[in-house]
């Protein structure tokens, strides 16, 4: 799984240093110097796992930017990285909901440790199966960091197949594991499976994820 980091830092030399350092620890870091560019990026790309935010930025105070970032993606963790290391700024940062506050200058290894600690905590409710990141609590599924827009029923079927990895599940078992009406026909289950396959880019004739088992039902192929 690619761990994507959004860095908002107007010191270009610092940008380059952090990007290269994080790369050594398998983080894919993308940096922006201007708040508006960072906001646009977060709106268009939903696969960032964490943000590193400087406070002293052009045209917008870092705390104001913090609020706007949270409006776009409420649950994304944010580490404040700033030369404003006084207790007042730290308190304000944590009051806004910062997950950590690193006062510059700091050792880059410390940044890595803080990121890893936060991600370990935030990803604990999530599981990784095959190419999928699944958050049962928030009903979200991502494929290679791209969110899949499942309906409620599709999500229920997908989770049931995941929970029965490499086991054949009958249409009746799938039906009873979902909120579908008990009188639902088999072809309705097949239609939902077809929609799931389409959304995850799976080919029914040469399946990578969901295999049809003739006369019985389906099974999810996983590692």
N, C-alpha and C positions, 0 to 999 in steps of 0.2 A: 504493500500500500504506500502510495506517495504521500508524504506529510508536507502539505503546502502551508507556507508562512507568508503573511502579508506584512511587509515592513514599511512604515511611514516615517521617513527620516530625510531631512533636507540637506544634510551633510553628505555629499556624494562620495567622499573618501570613506566615510563611516559605512555608507550603504554597501559599497563594494567589499569592504572588509567583512561585514556581517554575512553577506551573501556567500562569499567564498568559505568562510569558517563554518557556516551551517551546512554547506554542501558536504563537508567531510563527515557530518553526522547524519547523512541521508535526509536532509531537509531541502525542499525545493522552495527557495525564498525569492519573492518578487518584490521589488522596492519602488516606492513613489515618493517624490519630494514635495508634491503639492497636494493639499487635502482634497481638492475637487477631483483630481485624477484617482486618488485612492478610493473615494466614495463611489465613483463611476465603476471602478474595477470590482469592488465588493458587490455592487448591484448586478453586474453582468456575470460574475463568477462565484458560484455558491460552494466551492469546494475547499475554501481556506479553513484550516483547523484552528489557527491562532493568529493574533495580530500583535506586532511590536510597534508601539506608538511613542514617537517623540512629542514633546509638548510645545517646543518653540518652533513653529512652522509659519510659512508665509500666508498672509491673508486670513488666517483662522487660528484661534487659540486651540491648543491640543485638547483641552477639556471640552470645548464645544464640539470638536471633531469626535471625541469619544462618544458623546451623546448621539450624534448622527450615525456613527457606525453601529451602535447598539439598536437604533431604530431600524436599520436595514437587516441586521442579523443579531437578534436579541441574545442568543446563548453563546455566541462566540467569545472565547476567553481573550482578554487583552492584557498584555504586559506593558506598563508605562516605562519607557527608557528615556531619562531626561537629566539634564544638568541642574534642573530645579529640584534639588535634593533636600530642601528644608522640610521640617515636620509638617508645616501647614499644607504644602502641596501634596505630601504623601497622604495625609489624612483626607484631603479633598478627593484624591484619586481613589482611595479605598471606599469612600462614601459613595462615589459614583458607581462602584462595582468593579474596579480594577482587580484582576486576579493576582497581580504582583506589581512591584514598583522597584526598578533598578536605577539608582542614582549614578550618573556618569561621573568619573570614569569607572568602569568595572572590567573584570576579566571576562573575555568572551566565553570561556568554559562555564562560567557561572550562568550566563544567559542560556546556554544549552541545557544545563541541569534544571533551571527553572522551567524552561519549555517542556522538557521531558516529564517533569513532575506534574505540571498542569495537565498535559495531554493524557498521562496515565490515569489521572483522576476523572477527566471529562469523558474519556473513551471507555471507562469501566462498565458503563451500562450498554455498551455497544459490542457487537460481535462481528468478526470477519469470517465469512464463509466463501471460499473460492475467490471470485473477483468482487464480492459484495461486502459493503459495510452496512450493517443492519442495526437500527436503533428501535427496539421493540417498544420502549417506553414512549417515544415521540412519534412512532409509526412512520419512520423514514427508512428508505433504502437507497443506497448509492452504488452505482456500478463504475468501478475505476474512478471514483471521486465525482461522478456525474449523477445528480439526483434523479430517481425514477419516479414518475408521477403516477403511482398506483391509485386506483379507487379503493374504497374500504374493503370490498369483497376480494379484489385482486391481492391486496396486502394480506388478508387473512389466509387465502389459498397459498400464497408464496411462503408465508411463515410456516404453515402446516407442512409443506413439502420440505422446507429447510429443517424443521424439527424432526423430520423422518428421513434424513439424508441417506441416500443410497438404498432406501426401502421402497417397495412398490406400495402405493396408496390407491385404494379403489375410489371410484367416483363417490360411492356412498360414504366412505370415510372422510373424503374431502368435504362433502356436503354437510355432514354433522359437525365438522370442525369450524364451520363458518356461520354467519348470521343469515344465510340464505333460507328461504322457506323450505320446509321439508318436502313439499310437493314439486320442488324444482326438478326439471328433466335433466338427464345426462348431457344432452346437447348444450344446455346452458353452462354446465361445468366446462365442457369442451371449448365453448366460446370464451369463457374467462381465461382458460389456459392459453388459448390462441392470442388473446390480448396481452397477457403477461409475456409470452414469447416475443411478440412484436416489440414491446417496450424494452426488453433486455437484449434484443438483437439475436434471438436464438432461432435456429433453423430446424423445423420439425423433422425434416428428412435427414439432417446431419446434426443432431442436437449436441450442444456443448453443456447445457444446463438441465433442461427438462426433457426426459425421454418418455415416449408413449410405450406402454406395455399392452400389447394387443389383447383385448378381451377383459382387461382388468382395470387399468387406470394409468397412473403416472408415477415417475420417481425423479427426484432431483439428484443429479450427478455432482458429487462434490468430493473434496479432499479433506 
